[in-house]
Amino acid sequence: MNPKEQFEEINRHLLEDAQPSIYLDALRTNGALSSYPFTMLAALWDTPQSPVHHPEGNAWRHTCLVVDQAAKVRAQSRDAQAFLWAALLHDIGKPDTTSIRNGRITSYDHDKAGMRLAQEFLLALTEDKELTQHVVMLVRYHMQPFFVLKHLPFAQMEDMKRDTDVREIALLSYCDRMGRKGAKESEERAATQKFLQKCQAWHTT
């Protein structure tokens, strides 16, 4: 199967499967992710995460959980295809940004690195520029709900509202937060609503 055929097959599973991770993990274990650009996904398996924030383990396991969460709510998305691909690629920047600082595993700016890599990944597989743009912006801003709710200086509300749909960002962030062992649905839904309220209340000065 050539890369573009593999893209279409993954696309079908993302949009149709109740648990796309079953198919995705089969690809990883049988070596189907060993050629470019799928090596970007395979690298997630060797990318550790903070055991405090991600007890599920490496970035691949987290990604699979997020994709399955996204599959559960894809009917709520205005663009299910872009939404599911963003769920799959949201942490594609982690292999290049993960390091140990003062004994802690961090992946600062993986959202920014992921934007570039997601674009590279998709442009190698599809000529659908609109899909690529939608996915890239979702990857770029997927950390914004966390930044906004924590009042961190990395929050970029104006840019996010200009470049993408904040409701899609909220839905992706919800799946990202739920894609962890021990996540509590009620808490994450409340956080998602709070983020959306802040987006609605925000205005330029």
N, C-alpha and C positions, 0 to 999 in steps of 0.2 A: 504494500500500500504506500503510495507516494505521500509526501507531506500534506498536500492540499486535500487529498482523499481522507487522510487521517484527521485533518481539521473538520471536514464535513461530518465524519463519524463521531468525533467528540461533540460537535455541535448538536447532533441528533440526540445523543445521550444526555447532554445538559438540559435540553428542552423537553425531553420525554420521560426520563427515568425518575422514579421516586427517590432513588439514592444513586446519583451519578458517580459517587465515590467508588462504588463497586467496580464499575468499568474503568475508572481512572487508575485505581490501584492495580488492576490487572495489567494495564498498560505499563505501569512502572515495573512490576515484577517480571514481566516477560520481555523486558528490554526494548519496548516500543518507543520509549522516550530517550533513546540513546543517540538520536540524530538531531541536528539543528533544525528548527529552534526549540524543539521539545526538551533539549538538554537544560533549558532555563527552568522548566518545571521539575525535572529530575533533581536539580541542585537543591530543591527545597528539602529533600530527604536528609541531606547532610548538614542542614542548617539548624542548629540548636536554638531553643527559645528559653526564656526565663521560666524556671520551674514554678515560680510564684504566680506569674500571670498566665502561664500556659502549661499546666500540669499534664496536658494531653501529649506533650513531647515535641518533636521537631516540627518545622514549618510545613512539611508535607501533611502530616496528620491533622494539623490545624486547618490547612486549606481544604482537606477532604470534608471535615466537619462543617466548614463554612459553606461549601458547595451544596452539601445536603440540606443545610438550613435554607439556603437560597432556593433550592428546588421546592421546598415546602411552601414558600411565599411568592413564587414567581408569578402567580396570577395577579398579585398586587402591583407588579411592576408595569410601567408604561412601555417598557422595551425589554421583554424577557430575555431576548438573545444577548443584548449588551449587558444586562444585569448578571446573567449567569457567567458570561465570560469574565466580567469584572470580579465576580466571586472567585473564580479559578485563578485569576492573575493578580489579585489584590496585593499579595505579599511577594510578588516575583522579584522585588527589589531587595528582599532580605538577605539572600546569599551574598550580595556584594556589600552590604552595610552592617552585617552582624559582627560584633566584636565583644571582647570582655573588657569592661572598664571597672576598675576597683572591685573585682570579683563578681561583677554583675554582667549578665548577657544583655546587650543592647542592640538595637537596630535603628539608630537615629537616621531620619531622612529616607527611610525605605519607601515612603510614599512618593517622594520626588524621583528617586532612582527607579522605582517601579513604573512611573509614567513613561520614562524613556524606554525601558525594556519591554513594557506591554506594547508600545507602538512598534518596536522592532519585531517582536514576536508576531503580531498580527499582520504586519505588512509583508512578512515572509510567507504568509499562508493565504491571504485573501486580498482581493482588490476592492473590497467594500470599505471605502474610506469613511463613510458615515458611521458604520459600526465601530471601526477602529477609533474614531474620535470620541464616540460616546464612552467606550470602554476605558480609554486612556484618561479621560476626565474623571471618571468614577474612581479609578485607581489613584489618581493624583490627590483627590480630596477625601478619600475614605477615612482618614484619621481626623478630619475636621470636627465631627461630633464630640470626640474625646477632648480635643483642644478647646473647643467652645465651652463645654460643660465644666472643664477644669480651669477655665479662665487663663489659659496658657498663651504666651505671646505668639505662638505659631498659628493661632486662629486667623483665617483669611476669609471672613464672611463675604466681603464684597466680591473678591475674586471667585469664590465658590458659586455665589448666586449668579454671577455673570457667565461662568463657563459650563455649568451643569445644573441639573434639577436637584434641588436640596432634598426632595422627597425620596429620590432614588438613592442619594447619599445616606439618608436616614435609614432606609431599608437595608442597604448594604452594611452599614455600621451595626445595625441590629444583628444581622447574620454573623458578622465578624465577632461580636461580643458573645453570641450564643454558641459559636464554634469553639468552645472551651469546656473542659471538664469542670463541672460544678457551677456552671452558669445558671442563674435564676431568671426564668422567663419574665416574671412579674417585674423584677427590678430593671431588666433591659428594656421592656416595653415602656416603663415609666421614664427611663432615661431618653428613649427615642422621642417620646412626646414632649419632654422638656426641651430637647434640642430643636424640634420643629417650632415650638412656641417662641424660642429665642430668635429663630430665623424670621418668623413672622413679625416680631416686635422690632427687629433690627432696622435701622434706617441710616442713610448717609447724612452727614452733617455739612 
